[in-house]
Amino acid sequence: KTIISAQEVEDIIAYLLTLKDKN
């Protein structure tokens, strides 16, 4: 799908933040 919902954006940001914290 091409449309990303706000919830999906939040999930992606949270995921990226967890990766950043692990480094």
N, C-alpha and C positions, 0 to 999 in steps of 0.2 A: 504493500500500500504506500501511497505517497504522502498521505496526511498523517502528521504526528500529533497526538493529543498532548495536552498540557501535562497529564499524568505521566505519559511516556517520557516527556522531557525531564520531569522531576526525577524519574527513575534512573535515567541516563546520567544526570548530574550527580545523583547520590552514588551511583556506581563508579563514576570517574573520581569522585572524592575519596572513595574507599581505596582505590588504586593509588591515589596520590599519597594517602596516609601510610600505606604499606612501604613506600619507598624510603 
